[in-house]
Amino acid sequence: MRTSEFQRAVADEFGAAYGATVVRDVVLDALADRTAQEALDAGEDPRRVWEALCAAMDVPRDRWYGVGRLDPRR
């Protein structure tokens, strides 16, 4: 997962405004008590950050994988 895919996944799952708040404010135990933004800024893999965020926010597992990708061009 790329950072841009992470950002799309967050916006799709939580909405743009609330998603920005979640990334900035929710402290994630799985990421050494950092927020998603702090973890990304420290170079953490966006997929790992996404999965930690999903777990913390009780996102159903079927929405964890494959999100954030653009639809292929036709």
C-alpha positions in Angstrom: 0.0 0.0 0.0 1.3 3.4 -0.9 0.7 6.5 1.2 -1.8 7.8 -1.5 -3.7 4.5 -1.2 -3.7 4.9 2.6 -5.2 8.4 2.3 -7.9 7.2 -0.2 -8.7 4.3 2.1 -9.1 6.6 5.1 -11.3 9.0 3.1 -13.5 6.2 1.7 -13.9 4.5 5.1 -14.3 7.5 7.4 -15.0 10.5 5.1 -12.5 13.2 4.4 -13.0 15.4 7.4 -13.5 12.7 10.0 -10.8 10.6 8.4 -8.3 13.5 8.8 -9.2 13.8 12.5 -8.8 10.0 13.0 -5.4 10.0 11.4 -4.3 13.0 13.4 -5.8 12.2 16.8 -6.4 8.5 17.4 -3.4 7.0 19.4 -2.7 3.4 18.2 -1.4 0.9 20.7 -0.2 -1.3 17.9 2.1 1.5 16.7 3.9 2.2 19.9 1.2 4.6 21.1 1.6 6.9 18.1 -1.1 8.4 15.9 -1.4 7.2 12.3 0.2 10.4 11.2 3.1 10.1 13.6 3.7 6.6 12.4 3.6 7.5 8.8 5.9 10.5 9.4 8.3 8.1 11.1 8.4 5.9 8.0 6.1 3.2 9.1 4.6 1.0 6.3 1.2 2.5 5.3 -0.3 -1.0 5.1 0.7 -1.6 8.8 -0.7 1.8 9.8 -3.9 1.1 7.9 -4.4 -2.3 9.6 -3.7 -0.8 13.0 -6.2 2.0 12.4 -8.8 -0.5 11.2 -8.4 -2.7 14.2 -8.6 0.3 16.6 -11.7 1.7 14.9 -13.5 -1.6 14.6 -13.6 -1.6 10.8 -14.9 -5.0 9.6 -12.1 -7.2 8.3 -13.6 -7.5 4.8 -12.9 -3.7 4.3 -9.2 -3.9 5.3 -7.8 -5.3 2.1 -7.7 -3.9 -1.4 -9.0 -0.5 -0.4 -7.5 2.7 -1.5 -6.6 1.5 -5.0 -7.9 3.3 -8.0 -10.1 1.4 -10.4 -8.2 0.2 -13.5 -8.6 2.3 -16.6 -10.7 0.9 -19.3 
